Every structure is written in C-alpha cells, then in structure tokens.
Amino acid sequence: MSRICELTGKGRQVGNNVSHANNRTKRVFLPNLQNVTLMSESLDKSFKFRVSTQGLRSVEHNGGLDNWLLKTSDEKLSDNARKVKREIAKAKAAA
C-alpha cells in the first residue's frame, strides 16, 4: 500500500540524516496517514479514505468533504476520491 494521501496527494519526501560530524545519510520522511471515514452531506453517505492529518485539517477548514473535493484538482485525488467527486457533482447538478 503506497504512502500517499488520497485527498491531497502528499507523499514521501527524501532528505538526509546529519550526524554531529556532519556525515550525511539518506532517509525518508513519511506523511502521517490515518484511515478515516468522511461524511458527504449531499449524498448522505460516508466514505473511507486514507488521509494525512494535514489533509484532514484542510477538509474541515473548507467546510467538509463535498466542498474540498469540488475545489481540488483531479491530479491530486486518488481514483476512489475522483469517483466520489463525480457522484457529488452529479448530485449537485440534479438538485
């Protein structure tokens, strides 16, 4: 399972461990991913996502899952999130 946030596209970053003697060795910084269930108001359904904690804060800041998905570009979203975005857009157009 890849370590990529499904809503923000945030993935791993590469950097260096730097010792006291200034020796540098490669290391990996992984995002803090959590399995969460987010509720869609327009569909009245819940969806499971693997989201970084920063992504979860961003979703809450933008007013929920529906607003976040409609504002975010498709390149950042996972296939599962894109499918939910299409359902939400369809439900908003019908209403």
OpenMM code with the backbone's topology and positions (N, CA, C; nanometers):
from openmm import Vec3, app, unit

residues = "MET SER ARG ILE CYS GLU LEU THR GLY LYS GLY ARG GLN VAL GLY ASN ASN VAL SER HIS ALA ASN ASN ARG THR LYS ARG VAL PHE LEU PRO ASN LEU GLN ASN VAL THR LEU MET SER GLU SER LEU ASP LYS SER PHE LYS PHE ARG VAL SER THR GLN GLY LEU ARG SER VAL GLU HIS ASN GLY GLY LEU ASP ASN TRP LEU LEU LYS THR SER ASP GLU LYS LEU SER ASP ASN ALA ARG LYS VAL LYS ARG GLU ILE ALA LYS ALA LYS ALA ALA ALA".split()
positions = [
    Vec3(0.0849, -0.1176, 0.0000),
    Vec3(0.0000, 0.0000, 0.0000),
    Vec3(0.0895, 0.1239, 0.0000),
    Vec3(0.0683, 0.2112, -0.0945),
    Vec3(0.1542, 0.3289, -0.1054),
    Vec3(0.1200, 0.4300, 0.0024),
    Vec3(0.2202, 0.5068, 0.0415),
    Vec3(0.2043, 0.6047, 0.1485),
    Vec3(0.1737, 0.7407, 0.0885),
    Vec3(0.0551, 0.7516, 0.0264),
    Vec3(0.0130, 0.8765, -0.0373),
    Vec3(-0.1267, 0.9112, 0.0127),
    Vec3(-0.1460, 1.0370, 0.0488),
    Vec3(-0.2765, 1.0850, 0.0929),
    Vec3(-0.3730, 1.0824, -0.0259),
    Vec3(-0.4934, 1.0295, -0.0057),
    Vec3(-0.5903, 1.0178, -0.1144),
    Vec3(-0.6545, 1.1506, -0.1518),
    Vec3(-0.6516, 1.2483, -0.0626),
    Vec3(-0.7187, 1.3750, -0.0895),
    Vec3(-0.6230, 1.4879, -0.1277),
    Vec3(-0.5010, 1.4872, -0.0762),
    Vec3(-0.4085, 1.5962, -0.1061),
    Vec3(-0.2946, 1.5546, -0.1981),
    Vec3(-0.2711, 1.4253, -0.2122),
    Vec3(-0.1605, 1.3784, -0.2950),
    Vec3(-0.0265, 1.3867, -0.2252),
    Vec3(-0.0246, 1.4191, -0.0963),
    Vec3(0.1004, 1.4304, -0.0210),
    Vec3(0.1628, 1.2921, -0.0074),
    Vec3(0.2901, 1.2811, -0.0444),
    Vec3(0.3603, 1.1538, -0.0382),
    Vec3(0.4877, 1.1646, 0.0429),
    Vec3(0.5765, 1.0695, 0.0236),
    Vec3(0.7004, 1.0689, 0.0999),
    Vec3(0.7969, 1.1742, 0.0473),
    Vec3(0.8856, 1.2218, 0.1354),
    Vec3(0.9907, 1.3144, 0.0982),
    Vec3(1.1239, 1.2532, 0.1367),
    Vec3(1.2281, 1.2877, 0.0644),
    Vec3(1.3607, 1.2332, 0.0886),
    Vec3(1.4505, 1.3439, 0.1416),
    Vec3(1.5311, 1.3086, 0.2409),
    Vec3(1.6242, 1.4052, 0.2982),
    Vec3(1.7462, 1.3346, 0.3519),
    Vec3(1.8174, 1.4013, 0.4405),
    Vec3(1.9401, 1.3467, 0.4970),
    Vec3(1.9332, 1.3437, 0.6485),
    Vec3(1.9903, 1.2359, 0.7070),
    Vec3(2.0257, 1.2374, 0.8477),
    Vec3(2.1614, 1.3048, 0.8550),
    Vec3(2.1781, 1.4003, 0.9427),
    Vec3(2.3064, 1.4699, 0.9550),
    Vec3(2.3598, 1.4449, 1.0947),
    Vec3(2.4758, 1.3786, 1.1031),
    Vec3(2.5350, 1.3470, 1.2323),
    Vec3(2.6097, 1.4683, 1.2878),
    Vec3(2.6588, 1.4529, 1.4096),
    Vec3(2.7346, 1.5606, 1.4738),
    Vec3(2.8631, 1.5908, 1.3956),
    Vec3(2.9167, 1.4870, 1.3300),
    Vec3(3.0370, 1.5034, 1.2486),
    Vec3(3.0032, 1.5471, 1.1060),
    Vec3(2.8777, 1.5835, 1.0827),
    Vec3(2.8280, 1.6312, 0.9544),
    Vec3(2.8307, 1.5238, 0.8453),
    Vec3(2.8245, 1.3947, 0.8866),
    Vec3(2.8081, 1.2866, 0.7891),
    Vec3(2.6628, 1.2841, 0.7475),
    Vec3(2.6381, 1.2629, 0.6188),
    Vec3(2.5014, 1.2655, 0.5673),
    Vec3(2.4643, 1.1290, 0.5113),
    Vec3(2.3494, 1.0778, 0.5552),
    Vec3(2.2947, 0.9535, 0.5019),
    Vec3(2.1494, 0.9779, 0.4642),
    Vec3(2.1055, 0.9132, 0.3569),
    Vec3(1.9697, 0.9336, 0.3074),
    Vec3(1.8668, 0.8790, 0.4055),
    Vec3(1.7537, 0.9452, 0.4130),
    Vec3(1.6412, 0.8995, 0.4927),
    Vec3(1.5122, 0.9407, 0.4250),
    Vec3(1.4010, 0.8864, 0.4733),
    Vec3(1.2695, 0.9116, 0.4147),
    Vec3(1.1782, 0.9708, 0.5214),
    Vec3(1.1053, 1.0754, 0.4837),
    Vec3(1.0027, 1.1344, 0.5696),
    Vec3(0.8671, 1.0895, 0.5161),
    Vec3(0.7921, 1.0142, 0.5966),
    Vec3(0.6620, 0.9635, 0.5542),
    Vec3(0.5508, 1.0522, 0.6100),
    Vec3(0.4424, 1.0715, 0.5339),
    Vec3(0.3300, 1.1503, 0.5861),
    Vec3(0.2566, 1.0726, 0.6951),
    Vec3(0.1930, 1.1465, 0.7832),
    Vec3(0.1157, 1.0856, 0.8920),
    Vec3(-0.0227, 1.0500, 0.8376),
    Vec3(-0.0378, 0.9277, 0.7879),
    Vec3(-0.1634, 0.8847, 0.7257),
    Vec3(-0.2534, 0.8153, 0.8270),
    Vec3(-0.3822, 0.8458, 0.8185),
    Vec3(-0.4825, 0.7868, 0.9060),
    Vec3(-0.5972, 0.7339, 0.8205),
    Vec3(-0.6554, 0.6231, 0.8627),
    Vec3(-0.7755, 0.5712, 0.7989),
    Vec3(-0.8950, 0.6418, 0.8613),
    Vec3(-0.9706, 0.7161, 0.7806),
    Vec3(-1.0830, 0.7930, 0.8326),
    Vec3(-1.2071, 0.7661, 0.7488),
    Vec3(-1.3215, 0.7900, 0.8086),
    Vec3(-1.4490, 0.7833, 0.7395),
    Vec3(-1.5058, 0.9238, 0.7355),
    Vec3(-1.5244, 0.9777, 0.6159),
    Vec3(-1.5748, 1.1132, 0.5987),
    Vec3(-1.7163, 1.1080, 0.5428),
    Vec3(-1.8006, 1.1981, 0.5917),
    Vec3(-1.9418, 1.2012, 0.5535),
    Vec3(-1.9651, 1.3046, 0.4443),
    Vec3(-2.0386, 1.2672, 0.3422),
    Vec3(-2.0786, 1.3590, 0.2368),
    Vec3(-2.2208, 1.4060, 0.2656),
    Vec3(-2.2382, 1.5399, 0.2748),
    Vec3(-2.3709, 1.5929, 0.3065),
    Vec3(-2.4669, 1.5787, 0.1887),
    Vec3(-2.4192, 1.6020, 0.0672),
    Vec3(-2.5087, 1.5980, -0.0485),
    Vec3(-2.5529, 1.4558, -0.0825),
    Vec3(-2.4660, 1.3565, -0.0618),
    Vec3(-2.5023, 1.2172, -0.0908),
    Vec3(-2.5598, 1.1469, 0.0310),
    Vec3(-2.5380, 1.2035, 0.1509),
    Vec3(-2.5822, 1.1450, 0.2764),
    Vec3(-2.5244, 1.0043, 0.2943),
    Vec3(-2.3980, 0.9881, 0.2547),
    Vec3(-2.3262, 0.8621, 0.2678),
    Vec3(-2.1891, 0.8903, 0.3280),
    Vec3(-2.1264, 0.7861, 0.3820),
    Vec3(-1.9915, 0.8005, 0.4340),
    Vec3(-1.8952, 0.7218, 0.3456),
    Vec3(-1.7715, 0.7713, 0.3373),
    Vec3(-1.6690, 0.7113, 0.2530),
    Vec3(-1.5402, 0.6958, 0.3332),
    Vec3(-1.4698, 0.5850, 0.3105),
    Vec3(-1.3437, 0.5600, 0.3799),
    Vec3(-1.2280, 0.6077, 0.2924),
    Vec3(-1.1361, 0.6818, 0.3543),
    Vec3(-1.0177, 0.7320, 0.2855),
    Vec3(-0.8954, 0.7121, 0.3735),
    Vec3(-0.7785, 0.7115, 0.3109),
    Vec3(-0.6511, 0.7123, 0.3822),
    Vec3(-0.5935, 0.8522, 0.3635),
    Vec3(-0.6016, 0.9341, 0.4679),
    Vec3(-0.5761, 1.0774, 0.4576),
    Vec3(-0.4655, 1.1171, 0.5544),
    Vec3(-0.3818, 1.2119, 0.5118),
    Vec3(-0.2834, 1.2691, 0.6036),
    Vec3(-0.3555, 1.3581, 0.7033),
    Vec3(-0.2948, 1.3779, 0.8190),
    Vec3(-0.3589, 1.4604, 0.9214),
    Vec3(-0.3712, 1.6045, 0.8737),
    Vec3(-0.2749, 1.6526, 0.7976),
    Vec3(-0.2845, 1.7876, 0.7420),
    Vec3(-0.3987, 1.7960, 0.6401),
    Vec3(-0.4175, 1.6899, 0.5615),
    Vec3(-0.5289, 1.6862, 0.4668),
    Vec3(-0.6632, 1.6854, 0.5369),
    Vec3(-0.6709, 1.6170, 0.6497),
    Vec3(-0.7943, 1.6136, 0.7266),
    Vec3(-0.8274, 1.7523, 0.7808),
    Vec3(-0.7269, 1.8249, 0.8268),
    Vec3(-0.7479, 1.9620, 0.8744),
    Vec3(-0.7944, 2.0517, 0.7603),
    Vec3(-0.7394, 2.0303, 0.6411),
    Vec3(-0.7785, 2.1103, 0.5254),
    Vec3(-0.9236, 2.0845, 0.4864),
    Vec3(-0.9663, 1.9599, 0.4938),
    Vec3(-1.1053, 1.9253, 0.4616),
    Vec3(-1.1987, 1.9941, 0.5596),
    Vec3(-1.1666, 1.9889, 0.6882),
    Vec3(-1.2507, 2.0530, 0.7887),
    Vec3(-1.2513, 2.2047, 0.7717),
    Vec3(-1.1378, 2.2617, 0.7340),
    Vec3(-1.1277, 2.4066, 0.7155),
    Vec3(-1.2134, 2.4542, 0.5980),
    Vec3(-1.2249, 2.3715, 0.4931),
    Vec3(-1.3019, 2.4083, 0.3739),
    Vec3(-1.4505, 2.3759, 0.3853),
    Vec3(-1.4948, 2.3272, 0.4980),
    Vec3(-1.6376, 2.3063, 0.5170),
    Vec3(-1.6865, 2.1671, 0.4852),
    Vec3(-1.6006, 2.0681, 0.4869),
    Vec3(-1.6449, 1.9308, 0.4678),
    Vec3(-1.5927, 1.8684, 0.3398),
    Vec3(-1.6243, 1.7407, 0.3249),
    Vec3(-1.5740, 1.6609, 0.2130),
    Vec3(-1.6244, 1.7123, 0.0787),
    Vec3(-1.7519, 1.7505, 0.0706),
    Vec3(-1.8090, 1.7953, -0.0570),
    Vec3(-1.7355, 1.9184, -0.1105),
    Vec3(-1.7200, 2.0195, -0.0267),
    Vec3(-1.6518, 2.1421, -0.0701),
    Vec3(-1.5072, 2.1144, -0.1077),
    Vec3(-1.4402, 2.0303, -0.0296),
    Vec3(-1.2987, 2.0017, -0.0571),
    Vec3(-1.2822, 1.9331, -0.1929),
    Vec3(-1.3637, 1.8321, -0.2202),
    Vec3(-1.3499, 1.7577, -0.3457),
    Vec3(-1.3821, 1.8445, -0.4664),
    Vec3(-1.4835, 1.9296, -0.4565),
    Vec3(-1.5200, 2.0132, -0.5703),
    Vec3(-1.4146, 2.1201, -0.5983),
    Vec3(-1.3390, 2.1633, -0.4965),
    Vec3(-1.2355, 2.2653, -0.5155),
    Vec3(-1.1020, 2.2080, -0.5606),
    Vec3(-1.0761, 2.0797, -0.5328),
    Vec3(-0.9456, 2.0197, -0.5585),
    Vec3(-0.9370, 1.9657, -0.7006),
    Vec3(-0.8189, 1.9808, -0.7617),
    Vec3(-0.7988, 1.9297, -0.8973),
    Vec3(-0.7899, 1.7776, -0.8960),
    Vec3(-0.8252, 1.7164, -1.0091),
    Vec3(-0.8283, 1.5704, -1.0188),
    Vec3(-0.6897, 1.5076, -1.0107),
    Vec3(-0.5846, 1.5824, -1.0449),
    Vec3(-0.4489, 1.5262, -1.0437),
    Vec3(-0.4059, 1.4875, -0.9026),
    Vec3(-0.4512, 1.5623, -0.8019),
    Vec3(-0.4120, 1.5341, -0.6636),
    Vec3(-0.4921, 1.4194, -0.6030),
    Vec3(-0.6113, 1.3934, -0.6541),
    Vec3(-0.7013, 1.2966, -0.5938),
    Vec3(-0.6721, 1.1547, -0.6400),
    Vec3(-0.7028, 1.0579, -0.5531),
    Vec3(-0.6914, 0.9173, -0.5908),
    Vec3(-0.8115, 0.8781, -0.6769),
    Vec3(-0.8079, 0.7578, -0.7321),
    Vec3(-0.9184, 0.7099, -0.8156),
    Vec3(-1.0482, 0.7025, -0.7356),
    Vec3(-1.0388, 0.6559, -0.6120),
    Vec3(-1.1562, 0.6460, -0.5256),
    Vec3(-1.2153, 0.7847, -0.4986),
    Vec3(-1.1305, 0.8827, -0.4713),
    Vec3(-1.1775, 1.0185, -0.4438),
    Vec3(-1.2383, 1.0821, -0.5695),
    Vec3(-1.1812, 1.0536, -0.6867),
    Vec3(-1.2371, 1.1057, -0.8120),
    Vec3(-1.3775, 1.0524, -0.8361),
    Vec3(-1.3988, 0.9248, -0.8033),
    Vec3(-1.5303, 0.8645, -0.8212),
    Vec3(-1.6331, 0.9320, -0.7301),
    Vec3(-1.5932, 0.9579, -0.6050),
    Vec3(-1.6824, 1.0264, -0.5107),
    Vec3(-1.7095, 1.1687, -0.5585),
    Vec3(-1.6080, 1.2352, -0.6134),
    Vec3(-1.6244, 1.3712, -0.6640),
    Vec3(-1.7264, 1.3748, -0.7774),
    Vec3(-1.7225, 1.2780, -0.8681),
    Vec3(-1.8185, 1.2712, -0.9782),
    Vec3(-1.9602, 1.2504, -0.9250),
    Vec3(-1.9746, 1.1642, -0.8244),
    Vec3(-2.1084, 1.1417, -0.7657),
    Vec3(-2.1614, 1.2689, -0.7018),
    Vec3(-2.0758, 1.3415, -0.6316),
    Vec3(-2.1179, 1.4658, -0.5649),
    Vec3(-2.1567, 1.5705, -0.6682),
    Vec3(-2.0770, 1.5842, -0.7754),
    Vec3(-2.1076, 1.6810, -0.8805),
    Vec3(-2.2402, 1.6477, -0.9475),
    Vec3(-2.2653, 1.5190, -0.9687),
    Vec3(-2.3907, 1.4754, -1.0303),
    Vec3(-2.5093, 1.5081, -0.9395),
    Vec3(-2.4926, 1.4857, -0.8081),
    Vec3(-2.5995, 1.5133, -0.7129),
    Vec3(-2.6263, 1.6635, -0.7018),
    Vec3(-2.5217, 1.7450, -0.7078),
    Vec3(-2.5389, 1.8919, -0.7019),
    Vec3(-2.6084, 1.9433, -0.8276),
    Vec3(-2.5750, 1.8837, -0.9442),
    Vec3(-2.6378, 1.9266, -1.0683),
    Vec3(-2.7861, 1.8889, -1.0710),
    Vec3(-2.8205, 1.7749, -1.0130),
    Vec3(-2.9600, 1.7305, -1.0102),
    Vec3(-3.0441, 1.8123, -0.9137),
    Vec3(-2.9796, 1.8668, -0.8106),
    Vec3(-3.0557, 1.9433, -0.7100),
    Vec3(-3.0845, 2.0851, -0.7532),
] * unit.nanometer
topology = app.Topology()
chain = topology.addChain("A")
for resn in residues:
    res = topology.addResidue(resn, chain)
    for name in ("N", "CA", "C"):
        topology.addAtom(name, app.Element.getBySymbol(name[0]), res)
